Amino acid sequence: MLIPQTSIKDCENDLKNENLTEEQIQKNEENERKKFSELVKEHFIKFGWPEEEKFQNGKNYLLSKNILTKIDNWLLTVIEPNNKAFEQIYKTIEPDFGHTRDEPKKITLDVLNEYSSCVIRSSQTKIIMITGPLSLRKLNKKGEEEFQFKGLFNDYTFNDSIKYSKTTHFFKILLIEIEKEKYCVDILIIRATRPELKGTLFKEKHCRKEKLNEFGEDWKIQLEFIEWYLGIDLNEFMEAVGIGYHKDIKKCHNHHLSGKYKQNKKSNEIISNNIIEPTFEHKFNKICEKESDKQNIRIYKDFLVSFDRKRKIPKWTLELLDPLIINKIQRGGRCLRWDNDPKFKKEFQPDFHDYDDGKRHDLEHGHNVPAYNHPTSVRQTFYFTNSAPQNKHINGGHWRIIEEYIL
């Protein structure tokens, strides 16, 4: 039996919207979403905002620390022109990207930082630098389509009761102001173990980037991959240091990296102190101002999903349950099929086939937020952003019992 495409009639309890135009439905949903956002904000102000990561904030830098592991997520630094003390600053911060107790990885990261120092020594303006670890499966050769949105990160392992994933690569992003309010970006992704690089000096033309570059020149694909992996976007990093996002960012060429170009020295857009932490509270307030298709906090009519873009499942959800509505529900609303959140980038979301259609592993799309609880937003509870893989016996057994107990 063919399942029809999603339409207004595909979801029970949406039938009352038949006489409304799609534009009217969307307008009503947006108004309800805003009301719900205000209630959520009041709740968090009263009881405390969620904390999904910790930050170490100091002069000229911001370090993201994973709450569950000993491995840091990324380091953002603002480097002053001709800053020869960068190496010492970096050592003072002492980030742990899974390399501090691994000599080969330490050597590789030192070489990557030496490359950055070469660019910094030649610079005539401030530079934003972002560095961090990646945990990836074996990638293809240079130029292949290795930067995909699924299947490239390692599973977690256990060590001293701490969950962590092994560092296999490092990344480095350099954002350089080449003219007033115009920027170029230089990106490197490198294997974490490159013993042949030991003793490499970056003092020659173009800082010898070719010795490090392993994955081609398509910086947009690489940036998109890093953004997906970290769950934070370049525009959020730029905002953290006081820069509005610029769509015309281009790739840094050799003359940008060697400092052999004219810069507008009057521009002082980048801030060094008081770097804004991209906390959940900050992200939530930004989303309330303007929604985008990349934000991992998804706010719906009467529930919220904090979504893990990398693993394509919710981290946690928040519901607003109104007893005046819940107690009047005659039967649970259902949809004929799961569907994508139309306002969220499709590549961040799972699809039905990610669950093997339930043929091999008895997996189903399990609701984090039950459809039954939200009769006026049934369709949104059937978005993939609200689904997590569950064994079908648990989904219809213990999990159902828990949902009914809460009600």
ABEGO torsion letter per residue (X at the ends): XBBBBBBAAABBGAAAAAABBAAAAAAAAAAAAAAAAAAAAAAAAAAEBBBABBBBBBBGBBBBBBAABABBABBBBBBBBGBAAAAAAAAAAGBBAGAAABAAAAAAAAAAAAAAAAAAAABABBBBBBBBBBBBBBBBBBGBBABBABGABBBBBBBGGBBBBBBABBBBBBBBBABBGBBBBBBBBBBABBAAABGBBBABBGGGAAAABAAEABAAAAAAAAAAAAGBBAAAAAAAAGBBBBAABBBBBAAAAAGBBBBBAABAABBABGBBBBBAAAAAAAAAABBBAABABBBBAABBBBBBAAAGBBABBBBBBBAAAAAABABBBBBABBBBBAABBAAABBBAAAAGGGAAAGBBBBBABBAAABAAAAAAAABAAABBBBBAAAAABAAAAAAAAAX
